[in-house]
Amino acid sequence: MIKRENLLSLEEYARQRPQFREKVMAHKKRRTVHLGEHVTLQFEDELTIRYQVQEMLRIERIFEEEGIRGELEAYNPLVPDGGNWKATMLIEYPDEAERRTMLAQLKGIERGVWVQAAGGERVYAVADEDLERENDEKTSSVHFLRFELPRAMRDALRAGAALAVGVEHPRYSASLQVAPDVRAALAGDLK
């Protein structure tokens, strides 16, 4: 969980932002999984969410305590707790017309995202606990996922087990073995 004392003032953040942003972008690369050409999972942690909070405070020019508390309340649920992973899922189609068509066809895709340690059962994501991101016409291009990982899976991953990630949907399927550096970063989040 991110606390108020973990945040920089707007002035200090402005001074440190270029170096902090560079650090976070490098960190995010080791926490990103591309499932095929159009779905990306960005696994969040305290640093990625703290960066998001700092950016929101900067953009919105929030410096009063009540506003800062509001941002922390909004973003802290996205920080994993050691027994789960939390990820932002992005559905990316650069062409607007194709994106509109595919978002209509991919309704429910967020419920088909899974993770699996070698030899174990698949764990499917719990999606969009904050609000509904799908309507009768289409799904959203952004979803928030939570993977509740059983103790045996966490222990296996911390001991070096391979990690697979995938998505199953009638209109889009992809899976892969996660690269060793990404697997290690994600396993490092687990207790």
Z-matrix of the N, CA and C atoms (Angstrom, degrees):
N
C 1 1.445
C 2 1.532 1 109.33
N 3 1.305 2 115.08 1 140.54
C 4 1.460 3 120.94 2 179.55
C 5 1.526 4 107.90 3 -91.40
N 6 1.314 5 115.36 4 130.72
C 7 1.464 6 120.72 5 178.98
C 8 1.523 7 109.21 6 -106.42
N 9 1.296 8 115.15 7 160.92
C 10 1.473 9 121.46 8 -179.39
C 11 1.521 10 111.14 9 -54.23
N 12 1.336 11 116.94 10 -40.90
C 13 1.468 12 119.93 11 -177.67
C 14 1.529 13 113.26 12 -69.88
N 15 1.352 14 117.53 13 -10.58
C 16 1.462 15 121.30 14 176.68
C 17 1.527 16 112.68 15 -84.19
N 18 1.326 17 116.57 16 -6.99
C 19 1.461 18 121.08 17 -176.54
C 20 1.521 19 111.26 18 -99.11
N 21 1.307 20 114.89 19 148.15
C 22 1.463 21 121.27 20 176.10
C 23 1.526 22 109.48 21 -89.51
N 24 1.321 23 116.51 22 152.19
C 25 1.464 24 120.42 23 172.47
C 26 1.528 25 107.79 24 -64.92
N 27 1.330 26 116.85 25 162.03
C 28 1.462 27 120.05 26 179.01
C 29 1.526 28 111.51 27 -57.70
N 30 1.341 29 116.42 28 -40.23
C 31 1.467 30 120.24 29 -178.97
C 32 1.528 31 110.90 30 -66.17
N 33 1.334 32 116.08 31 -46.27
C 34 1.463 33 119.64 32 -179.12
C 35 1.523 34 110.33 33 -67.32
N 36 1.322 35 117.56 34 -38.49
C 37 1.461 36 120.31 35 178.36
C 38 1.528 37 110.46 36 -63.44
N 39 1.326 38 117.10 37 -39.38
C 40 1.463 39 120.43 38 178.05
C 41 1.528 40 110.67 39 -59.49
N 42 1.327 41 116.47 40 -39.21
C 43 1.473 42 120.53 41 179.08
C 44 1.533 43 111.54 42 -69.31
N 45 1.320 44 116.69 43 -40.47
C 46 1.469 45 120.90 44 -173.90
C 47 1.530 46 113.88 45 -92.81
N 48 1.322 47 117.73 46 -8.78
C 49 1.454 48 121.81 47 -171.16
C 50 1.528 49 114.29 48 -54.50
N 51 1.332 50 121.09 49 -47.10
C 52 1.470 51 118.32 50 -177.54
C 53 1.541 52 112.94 51 -58.50
N 54 1.324 53 116.59 52 -45.70
C 55 1.462 54 119.78 53 -179.58
C 56 1.528 55 111.11 54 -70.34
N 57 1.332 56 117.23 55 -39.82
C 58 1.458 57 121.63 56 -179.96
C 59 1.525 58 109.99 57 -64.77
N 60 1.325 59 116.56 58 -43.62
C 61 1.465 60 121.33 59 179.53
C 62 1.523 61 110.08 60 -61.81
N 63 1.305 62 117.91 61 -44.26
C 64 1.465 63 121.63 62 178.93
C 65 1.536 64 110.79 63 -60.14
N 66 1.316 65 115.76 64 -43.68
C 67 1.463 66 121.11 65 178.30
C 68 1.530 67 110.85 66 -61.37
N 69 1.327 68 116.87 67 -45.46
C 70 1.466 69 121.13 68 -177.84
C 71 1.530 70 110.79 69 -67.58
N 72 1.320 71 118.37 70 -40.41
C 73 1.468 72 120.42 71 179.90
C 74 1.534 73 110.66 72 -63.15
N 75 1.327 74 117.66 73 -40.75
C 76 1.473 75 120.71 74 176.53
C 77 1.528 76 109.94 75 -65.11
N 78 1.324 77 116.66 76 -40.83
C 79 1.462 78 122.36 77 178.68
C 80 1.525 79 110.64 78 -62.68
N 81 1.331 80 117.97 79 -42.82
C 82 1.464 81 122.31 80 -179.18
C 83 1.525 82 111.94 81 -63.35
N 84 1.319 83 118.19 82 -32.46
C 85 1.469 84 120.90 83 179.94
C 86 1.522 85 110.82 84 -59.73
N 87 1.330 86 116.64 85 -33.98
C 88 1.465 87 120.83 86 179.72
C 89 1.529 88 111.98 87 -84.61
N 90 1.320 89 116.72 88 7.12
C 91 1.466 90 121.34 89 -178.40
C 92 1.535 91 111.17 90 -130.38
N 93 1.321 92 116.57 91 16.50
C 94 1.457 93 122.16 92 -175.34
C 95 1.520 94 110.54 93 -114.05
N 96 1.333 95 115.73 94 133.45
C 97 1.465 96 122.16 95 178.26
C 98 1.523 97 107.44 96 -125.72
N 99 1.333 98 116.33 97 124.26
C 100 1.466 99 122.13 98 176.88
C 101 1.521 100 108.10 99 -97.90
N 102 1.314 101 116.13 100 118.08
C 103 1.460 102 122.04 101 177.77
C 104 1.520 103 107.76 102 -101.18
N 105 1.317 104 115.60 103 94.32
C 106 1.448 105 120.45 104 -175.12
C 107 1.520 106 110.11 105 72.50
N 108 1.316 107 114.81 106 -160.30
C 109 1.463 108 120.58 107 -175.43
C 110 1.517 109 114.28 108 -82.70
N 111 1.352 110 117.91 109 -19.48
C 112 1.456 111 118.35 110 -166.78
C 113 1.523 112 116.26 111 -124.78
N 114 1.329 113 118.64 112 -2.05
C 115 1.464 114 120.53 113 179.39
C 116 1.526 115 108.58 114 -123.68
N 117 1.328 116 115.72 115 128.68
C 118 1.454 117 121.91 116 177.82
C 119 1.524 118 108.68 117 -126.17
N 120 1.336 119 115.37 118 134.82
C 121 1.452 120 121.25 119 172.82
C 122 1.514 121 108.34 120 -108.32
N 123 1.322 122 115.99 121 125.36
C 124 1.460 123 122.37 122 174.63
C 125 1.525 124 106.36 123 -108.66
N 126 1.342 125 116.22 124 106.01
C 127 1.458 126 120.49 125 -179.76
C 128 1.521 127 108.93 126 -77.45
N 129 1.322 128 114.53 127 123.73
C 130 1.460 129 121.21 128 -173.92
C 131 1.524 130 111.04 129 -89.49
N 132 1.310 131 115.19 130 157.84
C 133 1.461 132 122.83 131 170.85
C 134 1.528 133 107.65 132 -151.15
N 135 1.307 134 116.67 133 -174.50
C 136 1.459 135 120.10 134 -176.42
C 137 1.537 136 111.14 135 -57.46
N 138 1.312 137 118.18 136 -42.31
C 139 1.465 138 121.00 137 -177.19
C 140 1.530 139 111.22 138 -66.52
N 141 1.324 140 118.48 139 -46.30
C 142 1.471 141 119.78 140 -177.97
C 143 1.518 142 111.39 141 -64.92
N 144 1.330 143 116.64 142 -37.69
C 145 1.465 144 119.72 143 179.90
C 146 1.523 145 110.68 144 -75.42
N 147 1.326 146 117.88 145 -36.67
C 148 1.473 147 119.64 146 176.43
C 149 1.528 148 109.80 147 -61.84
N 150 1.333 149 117.16 148 -40.49
C 151 1.461 150 121.12 149 176.15
C 152 1.537 151 110.10 150 -59.32
N 153 1.347 152 116.19 151 -44.41
C 154 1.461 153 119.95 152 -179.96
C 155 1.527 154 111.06 153 -62.06
N 156 1.328 155 116.85 154 -42.25
C 157 1.471 156 120.55 155 178.27
C 158 1.523 157 109.94 156 -62.54
N 159 1.325 158 117.18 157 -47.08
C 160 1.471 159 120.41 158 -179.64
C 161 1.515 160 110.83 159 -59.79
N 162 1.342 161 116.71 160 -40.89
C 163 1.461 162 120.19 161 179.11
C 164 1.526 163 111.11 162 -65.25
N 165 1.332 164 117.37 163 -42.10
C 166 1.466 165 120.05 164 179.06
C 167 1.523 166 110.64 165 -64.24
N 168 1.324 167 116.81 166 -42.93
C 169 1.467 168 119.81 167 177.69
C 170 1.531 169 110.31 168 -59.86
N 171 1.338 170 116.39 169 -40.89
C 172 1.469 171 121.45 170 -179.76
C 173 1.525 172 110.84 171 -66.21
N 174 1.331 173 116.06 172 -50.06
C 175 1.465 174 120.79 173 -176.37
C 176 1.528 175 111.07 174 -62.89
N 177 1.322 176 115.80 175 -44.58
C 178 1.468 177 121.09 176 -177.40
C 179 1.530 178 112.62 177 -85.60
N 180 1.332 179 116.61 178 -3.69
C 181 1.467 180 123.18 179 -178.03
C 182 1.534 181 111.23 180 52.88
N 183 1.320 182 114.34 181 49.03
C 184 1.466 183 121.20 182 179.77
C 185 1.521 184 108.22 183 -91.13
N 186 1.325 185 115.29 184 122.44
C 187 1.468 186 118.92 185 178.31
C 188 1.526 187 112.03 186 -134.36
N 189 1.317 188 117.23 187 -6.62
C 190 1.458 189 120.18 188 178.77
C 191 1.526 190 109.45 189 -84.92
N 192 1.329 191 115.81 190 146.54
C 193 1.465 192 121.57 191 -174.74
C 194 1.520 193 112.94 192 -55.90
N 195 1.309 194 118.10 193 -42.33
C 196 1.469 195 120.70 194 -178.19
C 197 1.528 196 110.94 195 -61.38
N 198 1.311 197 116.73 196 -43.41
C 199 1.461 198 121.06 197 178.55
C 200 1.520 199 112.15 198 -65.37
N 201 1.326 200 116.39 199 -40.71
C 202 1.468 201 120.94 200 178.49
C 203 1.524 202 109.64 201 -63.91
N 204 1.328 203 116.85 202 -44.73
C 205 1.473 204 120.41 203 177.36
C 206 1.526 205 110.84 204 -59.36
N 207 1.313 206 116.54 205 -39.79
C 208 1.463 207 120.78 206 178.39
C 209 1.517 208 112.15 207 -60.88
N 210 1.321 209 116.41 208 -43.22
C 211 1.473 210 119.64 209 178.10
C 212 1.524 211 111.05 210 -65.07
N 213 1.331 212 116.30 211 -42.05
C 214 1.468 213 119.39 212 178.34
C 215 1.524 214 110.95 213 -62.70
N 216 1.323 215 117.62 214 -40.71
C 217 1.467 216 120.70 215 178.06
C 218 1.523 217 111.12 216 -64.38
N 219 1.318 218 117.06 217 -35.37
C 220 1.465 219 120.78 218 -179.86
C 221 1.523 220 111.89 219 -72.65
N 222 1.327 221 117.87 220 -38.00
C 223 1.460 222 120.87 221 -172.11
C 224 1.522 223 114.96 222 -97.89
N 225 1.316 224 119.06 223 -26.04
C 226 1.469 225 119.70 224 -178.40
C 227 1.524 226 113.97 225 -57.45
N 228 1.332 227 120.18 226 -32.69
C 229 1.469 228 118.36 227 177.00
C 230 1.534 229 113.78 228 -62.29
N 231 1.328 230 118.11 229 -14.18
C 232 1.462 231 121.20 230 179.58
C 233 1.528 232 112.89 231 -87.99
N 234 1.332 233 117.80 232 -2.69
C 235 1.467 234 121.59 233 178.46
C 236 1.531 235 108.17 234 -88.43
N 237 1.344 236 118.26 235 124.40
C 238 1.464 237 119.80 236 179.37
C 239 1.526 238 111.49 237 -66.76
N 240 1.345 239 115.54 238 158.98
C 241 1.465 240 119.84 239 -173.83
C 242 1.525 241 115.14 240 -109.60
N 243 1.323 242 118.71 241 10.63
C 244 1.456 243 121.60 242 -179.43
C 245 1.516 244 112.88 243 96.42
N 246 1.330 245 117.22 244 -19.04
C 247 1.451 246 122.21 245 176.76
C 248 1.518 247 111.70 246 -109.93
N 249 1.323 248 115.27 247 -0.07
C 250 1.462 249 119.35 248 -179.71
C 251 1.531 250 110.02 249 -147.25
N 252 1.306 251 113.93 250 169.24
C 253 1.453 252 122.06 251 168.54
C 254 1.514 253 106.99 252 -116.96
N 255 1.319 254 115.11 253 147.37
C 256 1.461 255 120.70 254 174.24
C 257 1.527 256 106.78 255 -125.72
N 258 1.314 257 114.94 256 137.88
C 259 1.464 258 119.32 257 -175.44
C 260 1.518 259 110.18 258 -139.47
N 261 1.318 260 114.63 259 147.84
C 262 1.453 261 121.95 260 169.40
C 263 1.520 262 106.26 261 -95.85
N 264 1.325 263 116.50 262 124.06
C 265 1.464 264 121.28 263 178.25
C 266 1.521 265 108.55 264 -102.23
N 267 1.318 266 115.45 265 126.13
C 268 1.462 267 122.00 266 179.48
C 269 1.520 268 109.00 267 -112.97
N 270 1.311 269 116.48 268 127.88
C 271 1.462 270 121.77 269 173.48
C 272 1.517 271 105.59 270 -102.39
N 273 1.341 272 115.82 271 115.53
C 274 1.461 273 120.56 272 -167.51
C 275 1.529 274 111.87 273 -120.39
N 276 1.303 275 115.04 274 113.66
C 277 1.460 276 123.16 275 171.88
C 278 1.524 277 105.70 276 -129.40
N 279 1.341 278 118.15 277 110.90
C 280 1.466 279 119.69 278 -175.63
C 281 1.529 280 114.32 279 -61.16
N 282 1.331 281 117.08 280 -36.02
C 283 1.453 282 120.59 281 -179.19
C 284 1.531 283 109.45 282 -78.75
N 285 1.319 284 117.31 283 124.71
C 286 1.464 285 121.82 284 -174.26
C 287 1.526 286 112.66 285 -61.06
N 288 1.322 287 117.74 286 -42.56
C 289 1.470 288 120.60 287 -178.95
C 290 1.531 289 110.10 288 -65.66
N 291 1.323 290 117.08 289 -43.88
C 292 1.464 291 120.54 290 178.12
C 293 1.531 292 110.25 291 -63.96
N 294 1.330 293 116.99 292 -41.55
C 295 1.464 294 120.81 293 178.69
C 296 1.523 295 110.90 294 -59.59
N 297 1.304 296 117.45 295 -45.82
C 298 1.462 297 121.90 296 179.99
C 299 1.544 298 109.98 297 -60.72
N 300 1.312 299 116.60 298 -44.98
C 301 1.471 300 121.30 299 178.80
C 302 1.518 301 111.26 300 -62.67
N 303 1.335 302 116.43 301 -46.45
C 304 1.460 303 119.50 302 -175.83
C 305 1.528 304 112.34 303 -71.44
N 306 1.322 305 118.76 304 -36.66
C 307 1.457 306 119.98 305 177.63
C 308 1.526 307 110.88 306 -62.99
N 309 1.332 308 117.12 307 -30.63
C 310 1.466 309 120.16 308 175.06
C 311 1.526 310 110.43 309 -70.10
N 312 1.333 311 116.87 310 -36.00
C 313 1.465 312 120.92 311 -177.46
C 314 1.525 313 113.22 312 -82.99
N 315 1.329 314 118.24 313 -17.81
C 316 1.461 315 121.42 314 -174.07
C 317 1.533 316 113.49 315 -100.83
N 318 1.313 317 116.96 316 18.82
C 319 1.468 318 119.20 317 177.95
C 320 1.530 319 109.04 318 -53.27
N 321 1.340 320 116.39 319 132.32
C 322 1.458 321 121.89 320 178.51
C 323 1.517 322 115.30 321 87.42
N 324 1.318 323 118.42 322 -2.11
C 325 1.464 324 120.90 323 -177.58
C 326 1.529 325 112.35 324 -57.61
N 327 1.334 326 116.69 325 -34.16
C 328 1.468 327 120.36 326 -177.01
C 329 1.528 328 112.16 327 -63.13
N 330 1.318 329 117.96 328 -23.94
C 331 1.468 330 121.01 329 179.51
C 332 1.524 331 112.43 330 -83.48
N 333 1.324 332 117.10 331 -5.25
C 334 1.458 333 120.91 332 -179.86
C 335 1.517 334 114.34 333 -104.69
N 336 1.322 335 118.01 334 10.32
C 337 1.468 336 121.52 335 -179.24
C 338 1.530 337 108.63 336 -87.00
N 339 1.329 338 116.55 337 134.93
C 340 1.467 339 121.02 338 -176.00
C 341 1.527 340 111.82 339 -140.14
N 342 1.334 341 114.37 340 159.64
C 343 1.469 342 123.11 341 171.72
C 344 1.522 343 106.77 342 -128.04
N 345 1.352 344 116.07 343 153.20
C 346 1.461 345 119.83 344 -177.87
C 347 1.523 346 109.78 345 -153.66
N 348 1.319 347 115.63 346 126.72
C 349 1.464 348 120.45 347 171.79
C 350 1.521 349 107.42 348 -83.25
N 351 1.335 350 117.29 349 149.24
C 352 1.465 351 121.82 350 -177.86
C 353 1.525 352 110.73 351 -48.86
N 354 1.343 353 115.01 352 127.28
C 355 1.454 354 120.27 353 176.92
C 356 1.514 355 115.53 354 79.13
N 357 1.321 356 117.85 355 -2.52
C 358 1.467 357 120.84 356 -176.02
C 359 1.513 358 112.43 357 -104.58
N 360 1.310 359 114.14 358 179.94
C 361 1.464 360 121.78 359 177.04
C 362 1.527 361 110.01 360 -79.29
N 363 1.303 362 115.06 361 153.03
C 364 1.461 363 119.98 362 173.74
C 365 1.529 364 109.35 363 -73.16
N 366 1.324 365 114.84 364 141.95
C 367 1.465 366 121.52 365 173.24
C 368 1.525 367 106.25 366 -113.12
N 369 1.331 368 115.62 367 119.03
C 370 1.465 369 121.12 368 -179.45
C 371 1.522 370 110.53 369 -89.32
N 372 1.301 371 115.07 370 148.60
C 373 1.466 372 121.68 371 -178.21
C 374 1.519 373 111.65 372 -70.83
N 375 1.321 374 114.12 373 145.26
C 376 1.455 375 122.17 374 164.09
C 377 1.529 376 103.62 375 -94.02
N 378 1.326 377 116.46 376 124.99
C 379 1.462 378 119.64 377 -170.50
C 380 1.521 379 112.75 378 -111.61
N 381 1.321 380 114.67 379 143.16
C 382 1.461 381 123.91 380 165.77
C 383 1.523 382 113.49 381 52.99
N 384 1.316 383 115.77 382 55.82
C 385 1.456 384 119.92 383 179.17
C 386 1.525 385 112.29 384 -71.79
N 387 1.331 386 116.65 385 -20.87
C 388 1.464 387 119.83 386 -177.21
C 389 1.520 388 112.59 387 -77.52
N 390 1.345 389 117.48 388 -39.91
C 391 1.456 390 121.47 389 178.40
C 392 1.513 391 109.72 390 -166.62
N 393 1.299 392 115.88 391 160.07
C 394 1.462 393 121.45 392 179.62
C 395 1.531 394 108.98 393 -70.06
N 396 1.317 395 116.32 394 130.68
C 397 1.462 396 120.55 395 -178.18
C 398 1.532 397 111.58 396 -117.32
N 399 1.314 398 114.74 397 20.30
C 400 1.454 399 120.38 398 -179.99
C 401 1.520 400 107.57 399 -136.55
N 402 1.319 401 116.39 400 144.58
C 403 1.459 402 119.51 401 174.65
C 404 1.526 403 108.61 402 -129.61
N 405 1.309 404 117.93 403 -169.77
C 406 1.466 405 120.95 404 -176.77
C 407 1.525 406 112.59 405 -64.43
N 408 1.318 407 117.33 406 -25.64
C 409 1.464 408 120.53 407 -175.71
C 410 1.522 409 114.63 408 -94.02
N 411 1.355 410 116.59 409 -34.40
C 412 1.469 411 117.62 410 -171.17
C 413 1.522 412 111.11 411 -160.41
N 414 1.328 413 113.46 412 168.80
C 415 1.458 414 120.53 413 170.14
C 416 1.526 415 107.76 414 -98.97
N 417 1.307 416 116.24 415 169.05
C 418 1.457 417 121.59 416 177.98
C 419 1.530 418 109.61 417 -83.81
N 420 1.308 419 116.68 418 159.14
C 421 1.469 420 120.31 419 174.93
C 422 1.525 421 111.59 420 -83.21
N 423 1.349 422 117.42 421 -7.73
C 424 1.473 423 121.88 422 178.43
C 425 1.527 424 108.49 423 -130.51
N 426 1.341 425 115.06 424 131.02
C 427 1.465 426 121.30 425 176.17
C 428 1.522 427 108.69 426 -133.42
N 429 1.324 428 115.84 427 152.41
C 430 1.460 429 121.51 428 176.51
C 431 1.521 430 108.21 429 -112.32
N 432 1.335 431 115.28 430 124.65
C 433 1.461 432 121.85 431 -173.19
C 434 1.521 433 110.97 432 -116.93
N 435 1.332 434 114.49 433 148.22
C 436 1.462 435 121.43 434 173.20
C 437 1.523 436 107.75 435 -129.67
N 438 1.330 437 115.83 436 130.49
C 439 1.461 438 122.51 437 176.37
C 440 1.523 439 107.48 438 -112.13
N 441 1.331 440 117.44 439 110.97
C 442 1.463 441 121.59 440 176.63
C 443 1.528 442 107.76 441 -85.68
N 444 1.323 443 116.40 442 112.98
C 445 1.461 444 121.37 443 -171.66
C 446 1.527 445 110.93 444 -98.76
N 447 1.337 446 117.44 445 123.23
C 448 1.466 447 119.71 446 177.57
C 449 1.529 448 111.01 447 -62.24
N 450 1.312 449 116.13 448 154.79
C 451 1.464 450 122.33 449 -178.59
C 452 1.527 451 110.86 450 -52.20
N 453 1.331 452 118.65 451 -45.95
C 454 1.468 453 121.35 452 -177.80
C 455 1.535 454 111.04 453 -59.66
N 456 1.303 455 116.68 454 -39.52
C 457 1.466 456 120.39 455 179.06
C 458 1.520 457 110.58 456 -68.52
N 459 1.324 458 117.17 457 -43.34
C 460 1.469 459 119.85 458 178.46
C 461 1.520 460 110.33 459 -61.05
N 462 1.331 461 117.07 460 -44.48
C 463 1.470 462 120.78 461 179.66
C 464 1.522 463 110.81 462 -62.07
N 465 1.334 464 116.94 463 -43.31
C 466 1.469 465 120.72 464 -179.72
C 467 1.525 466 110.81 465 -62.96
N 468 1.312 467 116.99 466 -43.84
C 469 1.469 468 120.24 467 -179.77
C 470 1.524 469 111.25 468 -66.26
N 471 1.317 470 117.14 469 -40.87
C 472 1.470 471 119.87 470 178.41
C 473 1.530 472 110.88 471 -66.29
N 474 1.344 473 116.98 472 -26.58
C 475 1.465 474 121.29 473 178.61
C 476 1.533 475 111.76 474 -85.19
N 477 1.338 476 117.65 475 -1.51
C 478 1.459 477 120.16 476 175.18
C 479 1.510 478 116.20 477 108.35
N 480 1.328 479 119.15 478 7.36
C 481 1.463 480 121.14 479 178.99
C 482 1.524 481 110.56 480 -59.22
N 483 1.319 482 115.18 481 147.16
C 484 1.462 483 121.27 482 176.65
C 485 1.527 484 109.14 483 -66.35
N 486 1.313 485 115.83 484 154.52
C 487 1.453 486 122.26 485 -179.36
C 488 1.519 487 109.25 486 -125.50
N 489 1.337 488 115.19 487 128.50
C 490 1.461 489 121.41 488 173.21
C 491 1.519 490 108.04 489 -112.12
N 492 1.318 491 115.50 490 147.83
C 493 1.461 492 122.36 491 177.77
C 494 1.523 493 106.65 492 -135.31
N 495 1.326 494 115.94 493 142.67
C 496 1.455 495 118.01 494 -179.96
C 497 1.512 496 112.63 495 -157.95
N 498 1.318 497 113.89 496 176.02
C 499 1.452 498 122.49 497 175.80
C 500 1.526 499 107.26 498 -141.75
N 501 1.335 500 115.55 499 134.98
C 502 1.457 501 122.44 500 178.01
C 503 1.517 502 108.62 501 -120.93
N 504 1.295 503 116.04 502 122.10
C 505 1.466 504 122.55 503 176.68
C 506 1.525 505 106.31 504 -154.85
N 507 1.323 506 118.11 505 145.77
C 508 1.469 507 118.75 506 -179.46
C 509 1.524 508 114.21 507 -55.73
N 510 1.328 509 117.78 508 -27.09
C 511 1.469 510 120.99 509 -178.12
C 512 1.533 511 113.83 510 -106.20
N 513 1.353 512 116.98 511 -2.21
C 514 1.469 513 119.03 512 -178.49
C 515 1.523 514 109.43 513 -161.42
N 516 1.311 515 115.80 514 119.20
C 517 1.464 516 120.56 515 176.45
C 518 1.518 517 108.97 516 -135.76
N 519 1.308 518 114.65 517 141.97
C 520 1.464 519 120.69 518 176.56
C 521 1.524 520 107.42 519 -162.71
N 522 1.325 521 115.38 520 149.24
C 523 1.463 522 119.87 521 173.49
C 524 1.519 523 107.90 522 -154.45
N 525 1.344 524 114.49 523 159.59
C 526 1.459 525 119.17 524 179.65
C 527 1.521 526 110.12 525 -161.06
N 528 1.322 527 114.32 526 160.26
C 529 1.456 528 121.11 527 168.53
C 530 1.524 529 105.92 528 -85.70
N 531 1.305 530 116.48 529 127.89
C 532 1.456 531 121.49 530 -176.61
C 533 1.526 532 109.96 531 -70.74
N 534 1.325 533 116.16 532 139.43
C 535 1.464 534 121.97 533 178.69
C 536 1.530 535 109.92 534 -57.91
N 537 1.337 536 116.96 535 147.44
C 538 1.467 537 120.17 536 -177.05
C 539 1.528 538 115.00 537 -55.07
N 540 1.338 539 118.53 538 -38.85
C 541 1.469 540 119.06 539 -178.98
C 542 1.526 541 111.55 540 -69.53
N 543 1.325 542 117.98 541 -35.72
C 544 1.461 543 121.75 542 177.71
C 545 1.531 544 108.61 543 -70.73
N 546 1.321 545 117.49 544 -44.75
C 547 1.458 546 121.36 545 178.54
C 548 1.514 547 110.57 546 -57.38
N 549 1.333 548 117.38 547 -44.74
C 550 1.461 549 121.71 548 179.55
C 551 1.525 550 111.26 549 -63.69
N 552 1.332 551 117.77 550 -41.50
C 553 1.468 552 120.16 551 179.00
C 554 1.523 553 111.04 552 -62.75
N 555 1.326 554 116.25 553 -43.56
C 556 1.463 555 120.14 554 -178.95
C 557 1.536 556 111.25 555 -70.32
N 558 1.316 557 117.05 556 -40.10
C 559 1.472 558 120.13 557 177.93
C 560 1.532 559 110.40 558 -63.17
N 561 1.335 560 116.70 559 -31.85
C 562 1.461 561 121.39 560 178.59
C 563 1.515 562 113.24 561 -65.28
N 564 1.335 563 117.88 562 -16.31
C 565 1.463 564 121.99 563 178.38
C 566 1.520 565 112.42 564 -80.20
N 567 1.336 566 116.53 565 -14.99
C 568 1.466 567 120.85 566 -168.77
C 569 1.512 568 112.84 567 -91.18
N 570 1.334 569 114.24 568 147.80
C 571 1.465 570 121.49 569 176.28
C 572 1.519 571 108.41 570 -111.97
